[in-house]
Amino acid sequence: MYTPHTDSEREEMLKVIGVPSIESLFEDVPAEYRFPTLNLPEPLSEMEVAAQLQELASINETTRDLICFLGAGAYNHYIPAAVDAILRRGEFYTAYTPYQPEVSQGTLQAIFEYQSLIANLTGMDASNASHYDGATATAEAAVLAYHHFRGKRTRFVVSPSVNPQYRAVLRTYLNGYENLEVIGDEDKNPFITAEELLPLVDSNTALVIVQYPDFFGRVQDLTDFAQQIHQSGALLAVVVNPLALALFKSPGEMGADIACGEGQPLGIPLSYGGPYLGIFATKKDYVRKMSGRLVGETTDKEGRRGYVLTLTAREQHIRREKATSNICTNQGLMALAATVYMSLLGKTGLRQVAELCYHKAHYTAQQINQIPGFEVDLKTPFFHEFVVKCPDSVEEINEYLLDNGILGGYDLGNDYPDLKNHMLLAVTEMNTREDIEILCEALKEYSHD
Amino acid sequence: MIEPTIYELSSPGRLGVPYPKPDVPLAELPQDLIRQDLPLPELSEMNVIRHFMHLSHVNYSIDSGFYPLGSCTMKYNPKINEEMARLPGFAYTHPLQPIETVQGNLALMYELQEFLKEITGFDAVTLQPAAGAQGEFTGVMIIRAYHQSRGDTKRTKILVPDSAHGTNPATSAMSGYEVVHIPSDSRGNVDIEALRSACDDTIAGLMLTNPNTLGLFEEQVIEVNRIVHDAGGLVYGDGANLNALLGIARPADLGFDIMHLNLHKTFSTPHGGGGPGSGPVAVKAAFKEFLPGPIVDVLEEGDEELPPVFGFYQPTQSIGRVKAFHGHFGMMVRAYTYISIHGAEGLRKVSEYAVLNANYLLARMRGTYKVPYDRICKHEFVVEGVWDDAPGIHALDIAKRLMDYNFHPPSNYFPLIVREALMIEPTETETKQTLDRFADAMLKIAEEAHQQPDLLREAPHSTPVGRMDEVKAAKELVLCCWLPEQVKN
């Protein structure tokens, strides 16, 4: 137990306070509701709890027990041992938000380095200290655009190939604003290219959101698209997978105004969906409108270099109801994980992992495309995820794969009514050639049965 | 010594972690899409470890000392929590796995929902919100959805007491509401008359923090909530201060309709240097269908031989998703562990000792520091960090001087209704000895403030860096660094 008081200490303390008992500290609580009986399980010792949770954990089948080809926004990557060694430092994980810079330089410098790495990777001028996840980072892009145009532009165009959960969160976030429209993703054909959104982009459009690589894994050069968006005065947000940016052109290079996305591939465990890391970076012109925390470099009175939270005047605790967002935490520890991961892999390692994913995914796609009944579009460039048109329902195929120790792909029919029998498969550096052959073998057997 | 950045430590050609060579034939790369330069640093594994170890040495943390930040509940974070969240059976599960392969996760989430319902008295819980601020947003959007579902569109205002948690006004505005501030009375309670006159059929609800940010229990909470209900509004409870109420009172019993909880405050999940948090939202039955989904539910009841089958339930009038996937599962494992270790009895003890510790510190500081609303406090209290006979000394100076005594400063300048506020929350995990050392330091600092004021004004003297030039930071706005050879900006 974590309350260290002895009986005699408690009595001494009560005496100093001047009350007879602990109960008498609660006389301001309405008597009829005071000290309710809580019907909870009996307390357990640490040893018993450990056994109980081990038992629960062991019921699950994991990406270690199964061969994993599931992605769709969360990816199975190798995490070097050094990442968790740093995360387990109590000095980092039991610290609060670094509001007191003199005693928080560790957290502050780590965030500053995180911001630098993300700005470099996305080709943007500045990154914030992170948002909750890829979905909320995407929604915050819309909030930035809304404030940038002072609410005067009310149209938000979003591609159907943006992660469906991100689009859902975007809509929830924008619900609080009057008269905004979110359009572009109702199209019957989810595979439209970015250019096909252009007819929707008008002088009332605040923001266009596309994903890169998109939800289906495809990679498209957005340079011309960005130019055309800018002609109508709108901003362009690109939802990225940061790992793909080690291989493909950055959104900054292509002319995007905002890069946001999910940082989980950068050294963060799958952990059943969270905690993850919301990446958010933008160009100079919009830095002051970006919500969330920001760390800036400065000096102390002796001229020593150091770091502080800066532009806090934008934040909720100062601006109250005039703040750009109510966000007050970031994903500090997850940003630290990504910083350590990127530092360890660096320029060469990150590119190497991205290429491993690319080559293995392409090999898998080619192999699957040769299996009767299965079809993959090999002409459109893709990163490490691709759509497989299947001869049967994805649910049935996945059941068959699971029986063979394989965690199959994502059922696109869940989100796209026209994509029944379409599976989204992800391949990472974790998948060996043998894994890939086992998958193809199973799919072959399935199509024969 | 100033630690260089990872960019300054970089040396071209170094690599921290080797990866295997491709075991498949190489595919052609689409050259026109390929990135030409990747300006990232290059370090060895030991470079990286030493660098972050050095950084860890210049960070204050709960593991290293007392952290009495008001309204932040910086309690000890048990080590077993960390072990449990890292069990491979949890850590290596993908959020989109078929439910039959993750029954362990779902059982844990379901039981955590049940625990939180029991602790708060509410009828339904979503674990999806990522943090307290997102929980608040969820709660206020539920208020909005509820009124809209009844065709009641004239309600455009949210009432926020001036002793409420700092995020409440921003949350209301973000959800499309006009904010009306309600003053406090002389005892630090919501001013009942002001509340009454603000309540009409244009109010959507009240956001109430109880205990409030003065650390005081709202003595007329039942009456406050009744007034809001009578006007057709809902009462949102800010759960930031729940650490005072475990086994003491259930917010639903007190008349709250909706409330968020902070697993990272009350239930000991670590703050991580600013996140991740976790902000589940609990509601009364009438609002269950508005929750963000999906929510874990029992699909098939178990029996003597078979456990129940868990799956997901999608509320019918949901405000929509607030986050991808299922919320911060890793934090849920930690909170579940914490609640299991405590049980009902242990949780009540948590709140009792949190309140005992706060009142003890208050008693020791009373007389030296002015206590603006002086009565029995709950888990925290607020004093003024200023004296009329010590001109030029501010709360900030006291806060900075505490660092020289190796304590983290309390929250300061909040709540706004107290002049030069110092907001102190010791939590239940601190010993009497630590509280005494802290109280001694506070008394000594008060003495210094009067006799050697420069000691405070120039504090801290013993930290790795001194007071930082925040104006320069905001003006020059250096937000990232680059590799030395690459001069950008």
Chai-1 contact restraints between the chains, C-beta under 6 A:
chainA,res_idxA,chainB,res_idxB,connection_type,confidence,min_distance_angstrom,max_distance_angstrom,comment,restraint_id
A,Y2,B,Y76,contact,1.0,0.0,6.0,A-B,restraint_1
A,Y2,B,T429,contact,1.0,0.0,6.0,A-B,restraint_2
A,T3,B,K349,contact,1.0,0.0,6.0,A-B,restraint_3
A,T3,B,Y353,contact,1.0,0.0,6.0,A-B,restraint_4
A,T3,B,E428,contact,1.0,0.0,6.0,A-B,restraint_5
A,P4,B,T431,contact,1.0,0.0,6.0,A-B,restraint_6
A,E9,B,K432,contact,1.0,0.0,6.0,A-B,restraint_7
A,M13,B,L356,contact,1.0,0.0,6.0,A-B,restraint_8
A,M13,B,Y360,contact,1.0,0.0,6.0,A-B,restraint_9
A,V16,B,Y360,contact,1.0,0.0,6.0,A-B,restraint_10
A,V16,B,A363,contact,1.0,0.0,6.0,A-B,restraint_11
A,I17,B,N359,contact,1.0,0.0,6.0,A-B,restraint_12
A,I17,B,Y360,contact,1.0,0.0,6.0,A-B,restraint_13
A,I17,B,A363,contact,1.0,0.0,6.0,A-B,restraint_14
A,I22,B,E352,contact,1.0,0.0,6.0,A-B,restraint_15
A,I22,B,L356,contact,1.0,0.0,6.0,A-B,restraint_16
A,L25,B,V355,contact,1.0,0.0,6.0,A-B,restraint_17
A,L25,B,N359,contact,1.0,0.0,6.0,A-B,restraint_18
A,L25,B,I376,contact,1.0,0.0,6.0,A-B,restraint_19
A,F26,B,I248,contact,1.0,0.0,6.0,A-B,restraint_20
A,D28,B,F217,contact,1.0,0.0,6.0,A-B,restraint_21
A,D28,B,E219,contact,1.0,0.0,6.0,A-B,restraint_22
A,V29,B,A249,contact,1.0,0.0,6.0,A-B,restraint_23
A,P30,B,I222,contact,1.0,0.0,6.0,A-B,restraint_24
A,Y33,B,A249,contact,1.0,0.0,6.0,A-B,restraint_25
A,Y33,B,D253,contact,1.0,0.0,6.0,A-B,restraint_26
A,P36,B,R250,contact,1.0,0.0,6.0,A-B,restraint_27
A,L38,B,E118,contact,1.0,0.0,6.0,A-B,restraint_28
A,L38,B,G247,contact,1.0,0.0,6.0,A-B,restraint_29
A,L38,B,A344,contact,1.0,0.0,6.0,A-B,restraint_30
A,N39,B,E118,contact,1.0,0.0,6.0,A-B,restraint_31
A,L40,B,E118,contact,1.0,0.0,6.0,A-B,restraint_32
A,L40,B,G343,contact,1.0,0.0,6.0,A-B,restraint_33
A,L40,B,A344,contact,1.0,0.0,6.0,A-B,restraint_34
A,E42,B,G343,contact,1.0,0.0,6.0,A-B,restraint_35
A,P43,B,H342,contact,1.0,0.0,6.0,A-B,restraint_36
A,P43,B,G343,contact,1.0,0.0,6.0,A-B,restraint_37
A,P43,B,G346,contact,1.0,0.0,6.0,A-B,restraint_38
A,L44,B,S340,contact,1.0,0.0,6.0,A-B,restraint_39
A,L44,B,I341,contact,1.0,0.0,6.0,A-B,restraint_40
A,E46,B,I80,contact,1.0,0.0,6.0,A-B,restraint_41
A,V49,B,T337,contact,1.0,0.0,6.0,A-B,restraint_42
A,V49,B,S340,contact,1.0,0.0,6.0,A-B,restraint_43
A,V49,B,I341,contact,1.0,0.0,6.0,A-B,restraint_44
A,L53,B,M84,contact,1.0,0.0,6.0,A-B,restraint_45
A,L56,B,G104,contact,1.0,0.0,6.0,A-B,restraint_46
A,L56,B,A107,contact,1.0,0.0,6.0,A-B,restraint_47
A,L56,B,L108,contact,1.0,0.0,6.0,A-B,restraint_48
A,A57,B,L87,contact,1.0,0.0,6.0,A-B,restraint_49
A,A57,B,G89,contact,1.0,0.0,6.0,A-B,restraint_50
A,A57,B,F90,contact,1.0,0.0,6.0,A-B,restraint_51
A,A57,B,G104,contact,1.0,0.0,6.0,A-B,restraint_52
A,S58,B,G89,contact,1.0,0.0,6.0,A-B,restraint_53
A,I59,B,Q103,contact,1.0,0.0,6.0,A-B,restraint_54
A,I59,B,G104,contact,1.0,0.0,6.0,A-B,restraint_55
A,N60,B,G89,contact,1.0,0.0,6.0,A-B,restraint_56
A,N60,B,T93,contact,1.0,0.0,6.0,A-B,restraint_57
A,N60,B,V102,contact,1.0,0.0,6.0,A-B,restraint_58
A,N60,B,G104,contact,1.0,0.0,6.0,A-B,restraint_59
A,N60,B,N105,contact,1.0,0.0,6.0,A-B,restraint_60
A,E61,B,T101,contact,1.0,0.0,6.0,A-B,restraint_61
A,T62,B,Y92,contact,1.0,0.0,6.0,A-B,restraint_62
A,T62,B,T93,contact,1.0,0.0,6.0,A-B,restraint_63
A,T63,B,Y92,contact,1.0,0.0,6.0,A-B,restraint_64
A,T63,B,H94,contact,1.0,0.0,6.0,A-B,restraint_65
A,R64,B,Y92,contact,1.0,0.0,6.0,A-B,restraint_66
A,L70,B,H94,contact,1.0,0.0,6.0,A-B,restraint_67
A,L70,B,L96,contact,1.0,0.0,6.0,A-B,restraint_68
A,A72,B,L96,contact,1.0,0.0,6.0,A-B,restraint_69
A,A74,B,H94,contact,1.0,0.0,6.0,A-B,restraint_70
A,A74,B,P95,contact,1.0,0.0,6.0,A-B,restraint_71
A,P80,B,V17,contact,1.0,0.0,6.0,A-B,restraint_72
A,A82,B,E45,contact,1.0,0.0,6.0,A-B,restraint_73
A,A82,B,I49,contact,1.0,0.0,6.0,A-B,restraint_74
A,I86,B,F52,contact,1.0,0.0,6.0,A-B,restraint_75
A,R89,B,S56,contact,1.0,0.0,6.0,A-B,restraint_76
A,G90,B,S61,contact,1.0,0.0,6.0,A-B,restraint_77
A,G90,B,D63,contact,1.0,0.0,6.0,A-B,restraint_78
A,E91,B,S56,contact,1.0,0.0,6.0,A-B,restraint_79
A,E91,B,N59,contact,1.0,0.0,6.0,A-B,restraint_80
A,E91,B,S61,contact,1.0,0.0,6.0,A-B,restraint_81
A,F92,B,S56,contact,1.0,0.0,6.0,A-B,restraint_82
A,F92,B,G273,contact,1.0,0.0,6.0,A-B,restraint_83
A,Y93,B,P270,contact,1.0,0.0,6.0,A-B,restraint_84
A,Y93,B,G272,contact,1.0,0.0,6.0,A-B,restraint_85
A,T94,B,S61,contact,1.0,0.0,6.0,A-B,restraint_86
A,T94,B,I62,contact,1.0,0.0,6.0,A-B,restraint_87
A,T94,B,D63,contact,1.0,0.0,6.0,A-B,restraint_88
A,T94,B,N77,contact,1.0,0.0,6.0,A-B,restraint_89
A,T94,B,P270,contact,1.0,0.0,6.0,A-B,restraint_90
A,A95,B,N59,contact,1.0,0.0,6.0,A-B,restraint_91
A,A95,B,S61,contact,1.0,0.0,6.0,A-B,restraint_92
A,A95,B,G273,contact,1.0,0.0,6.0,A-B,restraint_93
A,Y96,B,L69,contact,1.0,0.0,6.0,A-B,restraint_94
A,Y96,B,C72,contact,1.0,0.0,6.0,A-B,restraint_95
A,Y96,B,H271,contact,1.0,0.0,6.0,A-B,restraint_96
A,T97,B,G274,contact,1.0,0.0,6.0,A-B,restraint_97
A,Q100,B,P409,contact,1.0,0.0,6.0,A-B,restraint_98
A,P101,B,M468,contact,1.0,0.0,6.0,A-B,restraint_99
A,E102,B,M403,contact,1.0,0.0,6.0,A-B,restraint_100
A,E102,B,P460,contact,1.0,0.0,6.0,A-B,restraint_101
A,E102,B,T463,contact,1.0,0.0,6.0,A-B,restraint_102
A,E102,B,V465,contact,1.0,0.0,6.0,A-B,restraint_103
A,V103,B,Y60,contact,1.0,0.0,6.0,A-B,restraint_104
A,V103,B,M403,contact,1.0,0.0,6.0,A-B,restraint_105
A,V103,B,T463,contact,1.0,0.0,6.0,A-B,restraint_106
A,S104,B,N59,contact,1.0,0.0,6.0,A-B,restraint_107
A,Q105,B,V58,contact,1.0,0.0,6.0,A-B,restraint_108
A,Q105,B,P464,contact,1.0,0.0,6.0,A-B,restraint_109
A,G106,B,L55,contact,1.0,0.0,6.0,A-B,restraint_110
A,G106,B,S56,contact,1.0,0.0,6.0,A-B,restraint_111
A,G106,B,V58,contact,1.0,0.0,6.0,A-B,restraint_112
A,G106,B,N59,contact,1.0,0.0,6.0,A-B,restraint_113
A,T107,B,N59,contact,1.0,0.0,6.0,A-B,restraint_114
A,T107,B,G273,contact,1.0,0.0,6.0,A-B,restraint_115
A,Q109,B,L55,contact,1.0,0.0,6.0,A-B,restraint_116
A,A110,B,L55,contact,1.0,0.0,6.0,A-B,restraint_117
A,E113,B,T5,contact,1.0,0.0,6.0,A-B,restraint_118
A,E113,B,I6,contact,1.0,0.0,6.0,A-B,restraint_119
A,Q115,B,L479,contact,1.0,0.0,6.0,A-B,restraint_120
A,Q115,B,C480,contact,1.0,0.0,6.0,A-B,restraint_121
A,S116,B,C480,contact,1.0,0.0,6.0,A-B,restraint_122
A,S116,B,C481,contact,1.0,0.0,6.0,A-B,restraint_123
A,A119,B,C480,contact,1.0,0.0,6.0,A-B,restraint_124
A,N120,B,P39,contact,1.0,0.0,6.0,A-B,restraint_125
A,A126,B,L479,contact,1.0,0.0,6.0,A-B,restraint_126
A,Y132,B,A130,contact,1.0,0.0,6.0,A-B,restraint_127
A,D133,B,K323,contact,1.0,0.0,6.0,A-B,restraint_128
A,D133,B,A324,contact,1.0,0.0,6.0,A-B,restraint_129
A,A135,B,K323,contact,1.0,0.0,6.0,A-B,restraint_130
A,A135,B,A324,contact,1.0,0.0,6.0,A-B,restraint_131
A,Q165,B,A324,contact,1.0,0.0,6.0,A-B,restraint_132
A,A168,B,G320,contact,1.0,0.0,6.0,A-B,restraint_133
A,A168,B,R321,contact,1.0,0.0,6.0,A-B,restraint_134
A,V169,B,R321,contact,1.0,0.0,6.0,A-B,restraint_135
A,R171,B,G320,contact,1.0,0.0,6.0,A-B,restraint_136
A,T172,B,G320,contact,1.0,0.0,6.0,A-B,restraint_137
A,T172,B,R321,contact,1.0,0.0,6.0,A-B,restraint_138
A,T172,B,V322,contact,1.0,0.0,6.0,A-B,restraint_139
A,G176,B,M174,contact,1.0,0.0,6.0,A-B,restraint_140
A,G176,B,S175,contact,1.0,0.0,6.0,A-B,restraint_141
A,G176,B,G176,contact,1.0,0.0,6.0,A-B,restraint_142
A,V219,B,L33,contact,1.0,0.0,6.0,A-B,restraint_143
A,D221,B,L33,contact,1.0,0.0,6.0,A-B,restraint_144
A,A246,B,L38,contact,1.0,0.0,6.0,A-B,restraint_145
A,F248,B,L33,contact,1.0,0.0,6.0,A-B,restraint_146
A,F248,B,R35,contact,1.0,0.0,6.0,A-B,restraint_147
A,K249,B,L33,contact,1.0,0.0,6.0,A-B,restraint_148
A,K249,B,R35,contact,1.0,0.0,6.0,A-B,restraint_149
A,P269,B,A91,contact,1.0,0.0,6.0,A-B,restraint_150
A,L270,B,H94,contact,1.0,0.0,6.0,A-B,restraint_151
A,S271,B,A91,contact,1.0,0.0,6.0,A-B,restraint_152
A,S271,B,F329,contact,1.0,0.0,6.0,A-B,restraint_153
A,S271,B,G330,contact,1.0,0.0,6.0,A-B,restraint_154
A,Y272,B,T93,contact,1.0,0.0,6.0,A-B,restraint_155
A,Y272,B,P95,contact,1.0,0.0,6.0,A-B,restraint_156
A,Y272,B,N105,contact,1.0,0.0,6.0,A-B,restraint_157
A,Y272,B,F329,contact,1.0,0.0,6.0,A-B,restraint_158
A,G273,B,P95,contact,1.0,0.0,6.0,A-B,restraint_159
A,G273,B,F325,contact,1.0,0.0,6.0,A-B,restraint_160
A,G273,B,H326,contact,1.0,0.0,6.0,A-B,restraint_161
A,G273,B,F329,contact,1.0,0.0,6.0,A-B,restraint_162
A,G274,B,F325,contact,1.0,0.0,6.0,A-B,restraint_163
A,G274,B,G327,contact,1.0,0.0,6.0,A-B,restraint_164
A,G274,B,H328,contact,1.0,0.0,6.0,A-B,restraint_165
A,G274,B,F329,contact,1.0,0.0,6.0,A-B,restraint_166
A,P275,B,P276,contact,1.0,0.0,6.0,A-B,restraint_167
A,P275,B,H328,contact,1.0,0.0,6.0,A-B,restraint_168
A,P275,B,G330,contact,1.0,0.0,6.0,A-B,restraint_169
A,G296,B,A473,contact,1.0,0.0,6.0,A-B,restraint_170
A,G296,B,L477,contact,1.0,0.0,6.0,A-B,restraint_171
A,G296,B,V478,contact,1.0,0.0,6.0,A-B,restraint_172
A,G296,B,L479,contact,1.0,0.0,6.0,A-B,restraint_173
A,E297,B,V478,contact,1.0,0.0,6.0,A-B,restraint_174
A,T298,B,M468,contact,1.0,0.0,6.0,A-B,restraint_175
A,T298,B,D469,contact,1.0,0.0,6.0,A-B,restraint_176
A,T298,B,K472,contact,1.0,0.0,6.0,A-B,restraint_177
A,T298,B,A473,contact,1.0,0.0,6.0,A-B,restraint_178
A,T299,B,D469,contact,1.0,0.0,6.0,A-B,restraint_179
A,D300,B,V465,contact,1.0,0.0,6.0,A-B,restraint_180
A,D300,B,G466,contact,1.0,0.0,6.0,A-B,restraint_181
A,D300,B,M468,contact,1.0,0.0,6.0,A-B,restraint_182
A,K301,B,G466,contact,1.0,0.0,6.0,A-B,restraint_183
A,K301,B,R467,contact,1.0,0.0,6.0,A-B,restraint_184
A,E302,B,G466,contact,1.0,0.0,6.0,A-B,restraint_185
A,R304,B,I2,contact,1.0,0.0,6.0,A-B,restraint_186
A,R304,B,V465,contact,1.0,0.0,6.0,A-B,restraint_187
A,R305,B,I2,contact,1.0,0.0,6.0,A-B,restraint_188
A,G306,B,V465,contact,1.0,0.0,6.0,A-B,restraint_189
A,G306,B,M468,contact,1.0,0.0,6.0,A-B,restraint_190
A,V308,B,M468,contact,1.0,0.0,6.0,A-B,restraint_191
A,V308,B,E470,contact,1.0,0.0,6.0,A-B,restraint_192
A,V308,B,A473,contact,1.0,0.0,6.0,A-B,restraint_193
A,T310,B,A473,contact,1.0,0.0,6.0,A-B,restraint_194
A,T310,B,A474,contact,1.0,0.0,6.0,A-B,restraint_195
A,L311,B,A474,contact,1.0,0.0,6.0,A-B,restraint_196
A,Q316,B,T167,contact,1.0,0.0,6.0,A-B,restraint_197
A,Q316,B,A170,contact,1.0,0.0,6.0,A-B,restraint_198
A,H317,B,G166,contact,1.0,0.0,6.0,A-B,restraint_199
A,R320,B,P169,contact,1.0,0.0,6.0,A-B,restraint_200
A,E321,B,P169,contact,1.0,0.0,6.0,A-B,restraint_201
A,E321,B,A170,contact,1.0,0.0,6.0,A-B,restraint_202
A,E321,B,A173,contact,1.0,0.0,6.0,A-B,restraint_203
A,E321,B,V179,contact,1.0,0.0,6.0,A-B,restraint_204
A,A323,B,A170,contact,1.0,0.0,6.0,A-B,restraint_205
A,N326,B,A133,contact,1.0,0.0,6.0,A-B,restraint_206
A,N326,B,T167,contact,1.0,0.0,6.0,A-B,restraint_207
A,N326,B,A170,contact,1.0,0.0,6.0,A-B,restraint_208
A,N326,B,T171,contact,1.0,0.0,6.0,A-B,restraint_209
A,N326,B,M174,contact,1.0,0.0,6.0,A-B,restraint_210
A,I327,B,A133,contact,1.0,0.0,6.0,A-B,restraint_211
A,C328,B,A133,contact,1.0,0.0,6.0,A-B,restraint_212
A,C328,B,T167,contact,1.0,0.0,6.0,A-B,restraint_213
A,T329,B,A131,contact,1.0,0.0,6.0,A-B,restraint_214
A,T329,B,G274,contact,1.0,0.0,6.0,A-B,restraint_215
A,T329,B,G275,contact,1.0,0.0,6.0,A-B,restraint_216
A,T329,B,G277,contact,1.0,0.0,6.0,A-B,restraint_217
A,N330,B,G274,contact,1.0,0.0,6.0,A-B,restraint_218
A,N330,B,G275,contact,1.0,0.0,6.0,A-B,restraint_219
A,Q331,B,G275,contact,1.0,0.0,6.0,A-B,restraint_220
A,Q331,B,P276,contact,1.0,0.0,6.0,A-B,restraint_221
A,G332,B,G272,contact,1.0,0.0,6.0,A-B,restraint_222
A,G332,B,G273,contact,1.0,0.0,6.0,A-B,restraint_223
A,G332,B,G274,contact,1.0,0.0,6.0,A-B,restraint_224
A,G332,B,G275,contact,1.0,0.0,6.0,A-B,restraint_225
A,L333,B,G272,contact,1.0,0.0,6.0,A-B,restraint_226
A,S343,B,I6,contact,1.0,0.0,6.0,A-B,restraint_227
A,S343,B,L43,contact,1.0,0.0,6.0,A-B,restraint_228
A,S343,B,V48,contact,1.0,0.0,6.0,A-B,restraint_229
A,L344,B,G16,contact,1.0,0.0,6.0,A-B,restraint_230
A,L344,B,V17,contact,1.0,0.0,6.0,A-B,restraint_231
A,L344,B,V48,contact,1.0,0.0,6.0,A-B,restraint_232
A,L345,B,V17,contact,1.0,0.0,6.0,A-B,restraint_233
A,G346,B,L40,contact,1.0,0.0,6.0,A-B,restraint_234
A,G346,B,P41,contact,1.0,0.0,6.0,A-B,restraint_235
A,G346,B,E42,contact,1.0,0.0,6.0,A-B,restraint_236
A,K347,B,L38,contact,1.0,0.0,6.0,A-B,restraint_237
A,K347,B,L40,contact,1.0,0.0,6.0,A-B,restraint_238
A,K347,B,E42,contact,1.0,0.0,6.0,A-B,restraint_239
A,T348,B,L15,contact,1.0,0.0,6.0,A-B,restraint_240
A,G349,B,L15,contact,1.0,0.0,6.0,A-B,restraint_241
A,G349,B,V17,contact,1.0,0.0,6.0,A-B,restraint_242
A,Q352,B,Y19,contact,1.0,0.0,6.0,A-B,restraint_243
A,L356,B,P22,contact,1.0,0.0,6.0,A-B,restraint_244
A,H359,B,P22,contact,1.0,0.0,6.0,A-B,restraint_245
A,H359,B,V24,contact,1.0,0.0,6.0,A-B,restraint_246
A,H359,B,L26,contact,1.0,0.0,6.0,A-B,restraint_247
A,H359,B,A27,contact,1.0,0.0,6.0,A-B,restraint_248
A,K360,B,V24,contact,1.0,0.0,6.0,A-B,restraint_249
A,H362,B,A27,contact,1.0,0.0,6.0,A-B,restraint_250
A,Y363,B,V24,contact,1.0,0.0,6.0,A-B,restraint_251
A,P381,B,P30,contact,1.0,0.0,6.0,A-B,restraint_252
A,P381,B,L33,contact,1.0,0.0,6.0,A-B,restraint_253
A,Y410,B,L96,contact,1.0,0.0,6.0,A-B,restraint_254
A,R433,B,D23,contact,1.0,0.0,6.0,A-B,restraint_255
A,R433,B,V24,contact,1.0,0.0,6.0,A-B,restraint_256
